[in-house]
Amino acid sequence: GQNIDQPTEMTATEGAIVQINCTYQTSGFNGLFWYQQHAGEAPTFLSYNVLDGLEEKGRFSSFLSRSKGYSYLLLKELQMKDSASYLCAVRDNTGGFKTIFGAGTRLFVKA
Amino acid sequence: DSGVTQTPKHLITATGQRVTLRCSPRSGDLSVYWYQQSLDQGLQFLIQYYNGEERAKGNILERFSAQQFPDLHSELNLSSLELGDSALYFCASSVSGDRDRGLGGANVLTFGAGSRLTVL
C-alpha cells in the first residue's frame, strides 16, 4: 500500500522562508508532486520530482530523496496569498498508475 | 478556468437517494480521475478512466460507480447515499494515463472546481 505523511499545520511570517516536509512509503514509486489548494478550491499543480535533487521554480523549490522516501517544498519570500494547503502526492504504479495524496499541510502566513 | 468542467457545483439530497456527478475533461486529455475530499481530510482516490476504459481503482465503495463515455466525459454515480458521503468530489484529467508529454514523463492532474455534495 501507500502511506504519505506531512505536518498538519504550519505558521510562518510574511517575507520569510518555510519548508514543508513529506515522507512517503510506496511499492511502485513513479514520481512525486506538490499541489496547492486554497480553501474550497481545486488543487493546482506546483512541482514535480522523479529524480533525486532540487527543482526550482521561482519562489518555490521541491526536493526529493528516493532512498529516504522524503521530499520537501520550500517557499521563499512568503506572501499572504501563500496561505493555503500544500498537498504532497505520490504517483504509484502498483495495480495501475494512480496519484495518491497526503492529507495536506495547512500553511498560515501572518503579517 | 482550468478547462475541466464539473456539474453540478452544489447538490443537496437526502439519505438513501442517488445522484450523478458529471465531468468534462480538458480538451485533449484522455484520462479522467475521481477524488473525494471530506471536511478537513485529504483527497481520496476513487477511480481512473483512460479513453473509456477503467485504468485504476482506489477505495471506491460498491455503492459508487463511474464510467467514461466515447466523448470522454465521465459520470460518477453515488447511490444509497449516507450522511458520511457528504464531501467535495473532484474530477481531474490528464493527457494520458501514464505519461504527459509536457513534463518529461510526469502525469500532471488538472482539477475541476469540484461538486459539493451535502446529504441530509
Interface residues (C-beta under 8 A of the other chain):
Chain A: G31 F33 Y35 G40 E41 A42 P43 T44 F45 Y48 V50 L87 A89 R91 G95 G96 F97 K98 T99 I100 F101 G102 A103 G104
Chain B: S2 Y33 Y35 Q41 G42 L43 Q44 F45 Q48 R55 A56 K57 G58 L88 F90 G97 D98 L103 G104 G105 A106 N107 V108 L109 T110 F111 G112 A113 G114
